């Protein structure tokens, strides 16, 4: 049965904005029942819907509570519908793709983009540790060491918070552990020149970029 992604995306967006959690999960389950893969649903429904939520927040059509709530609904859809579907397919072993530590950097409370990346990495088989928002460099580096993460993902929407991304890189260097981690940054604030300036390994403009870059890193280290 062909899936009308435009229609699904429209209704899913309404669910995110109107806190219709049960219906959001039903839309996801219906798509999976119709033959969509978990990654299909993220790429064709969740990602564009959440991007629209972010756009509406930037234009002040919605406000922070609505944006945060939308992210929470997506987390529930991922945990209660998508992940069980992956397990039912016998793909539990995909977690061995690698361990990723994700956070929105200190001073920034925006998490829509980070949540999309976390969800896409989950679906792609990565073990994702989401530290949430407003995370300091010291807390992030300590957690990376404790969890033996291989990849560190940093997000920021606010340019005023970019120095805190640099603090993470600098702290890793001070500890002599910079080479242990693949550091990828994203969000609306970082530029390509900033990536080079602070010595990050890569920049992801989209969730798909982040997944691709993390996969490429794992492929290189596996050789």
Secondary structure, DSSP 8 states (H G I E B T S, - for coil): ----HHHHHHHHHHHHHHT-HHHHHHHHHHHHHTT--HHHHIIIIIHHHHHHHHHHHHTTSS-HHHHHHHHHHHHHHIIIIIHHHHHHTT-GGGGBT-EEEEEEBTT----HHHHHHHHHHHHTTBEEEE--SSB-HHHHHHHHHHHT-SEEEEE-S-GGGHHHHHHHHHHHHHTT-GGG-EEEEESSS--HHHHHHHT-SEEESSHHHHHHHHHHHHHHHH-
